[in-house]
Structures are given as C-alpha cells and as structure tokens.
Amino acid sequence: MRKTDKKIENQLRQSLTEVCHFALENIEGYQWLTHKVNYDSFPNSLQIICAFMSRSDIDELKRSQQDRMLKKNIEAKLTSINIKLKNADKQITYTVA
C-alpha cells in the first residue's frame, strides 16, 4: 500500500466510523459497516457494506426510506474528505450480519 493509499484509508475509516455511530443510534436493526477498495481503481472500486440484524430490518429500512438518509450521510462524510462515489446505489449495499 502506497503512502497516499494509507492516508486515504485512514480518512475513510474515520469518516465511516462516524457514519456507523450515527446509524447505530438512528436506524433500527443496524449492526455495523465495512468497506472494500482496490486503490488502483479508486474511488470507483470503493464498496461500502452495511450490515443489519435481519432481512426484515433491511426491508423496513427501504420501506421507510431510511436507506436514502443513510446513503446521504455516507456520501456527505465521503465528500468532506474529497471522495465522490460514482454510483452510490451500486457502491453502498446492505447485507444480513
């Protein structure tokens, strides 16, 4: 990992930790999030995975449109560190923990 990649990784981790704390307090069934990235094709390769307790929690997230709030929160935090997602709907996904 190059020095610049390490710097970006630290900024990503810090920003996504803030999103995680927000989601834990505000979104029912939310558990944690993680990210995967290939720095050779960054930021297009960035994937953010949000984990929930159950499929019904994910369904409710979407039904209540809280998924939009979560995505906007993630995008805002990333924008604050000069990272722009090309396609948030594909780069932010939900899974059952």
C-alpha positions in Angstrom: 0.0 0.0 0.0 1.4 3.4 -1.0 1.7 6.2 1.5 -1.2 8.1 -0.2 -3.3 5.0 0.0 -2.7 4.7 3.7 -3.7 8.3 4.2 -6.9 7.8 2.2 -7.6 4.5 4.1 -7.3 6.3 7.5 -9.6 9.1 6.3 -12.1 6.5 5.1 -12.0 4.6 8.3 -12.5 7.7 10.4 -15.4 9.0 8.3 -17.2 5.7 8.1 -16.8 5.3 11.9 -18.8 8.5 12.3 -21.5 7.1 9.9 -21.5 3.9 11.9 -22.1 5.7 15.2 -24.9 7.8 13.6 -26.6 4.6 12.2 -26.3 2.7 15.5 -28.3 5.5 17.2 -30.8 6.2 14.5 -31.5 3.1 12.4 -33.4 0.0 13.7 -31.6 -3.3 13.2 -28.3 -1.7 12.0 -25.2 -3.5 13.2 -22.0 -2.4 11.5 -20.4 -1.3 8.2 -17.3 -2.2 6.4 -15.6 -1.2 3.2 -13.5 -2.8 0.4 -11.4 -1.0 -2.1 -8.8 -1.6 -4.7 -6.7 1.6 -4.7 -5.5 1.0 -8.3 -9.0 1.9 -9.4 -10.1 4.2 -6.5 -12.7 5.6 -5.9 -14.7 3.6 -8.5 -13.7 0.4 -6.7 -14.9 1.5 -3.3 -17.7 -0.7 -1.8 -19.4 0.1 1.4 -21.4 -2.8 3.0 -23.9 -2.0 5.8 -24.9 -5.0 7.9 -28.3 -5.5 9.6 -29.8 -8.0 12.1 -32.3 -9.4 9.6 -33.7 -9.2 6.1 -36.8 -7.6 7.5 -34.7 -4.8 9.0 -33.3 -4.1 5.5 -36.8 -4.2 4.0 -38.1 -1.8 6.7 -35.0 0.5 6.0 -36.1 0.7 2.4 -39.8 0.9 3.1 -39.3 3.9 5.5 -36.8 5.4 3.1 -34.1 5.5 5.8 -31.8 3.9 3.2 -31.8 7.3 1.4 -30.8 9.0 4.7 -28.0 6.5 5.3 -26.7 6.9 1.8 -26.8 10.7 2.0 -24.9 10.5 5.3 -22.3 8.2 3.8 -21.9 10.4 0.7 -21.7 13.6 2.8 -19.0 12.1 5.0 -17.0 11.0 2.0 -17.5 14.3 0.2 -16.0 16.0 3.3 -12.8 14.1 2.6 -12.9 14.8 -1.1 -14.2 11.3 -2.1 -17.1 11.2 -4.6 -18.9 8.0 -5.3 -19.6 7.4 -8.9 -22.8 5.4 -8.3 -23.9 5.3 -4.6 -26.7 2.8 -5.4 -24.2 0.2 -6.5 -21.3 1.1 -4.2 -23.4 1.1 -1.0 -25.0 -2.3 -0.3 -26.9 -3.9 2.6 -26.5 -7.4 4.0 -27.6 -9.5 6.9 -24.9 -9.9 9.6 
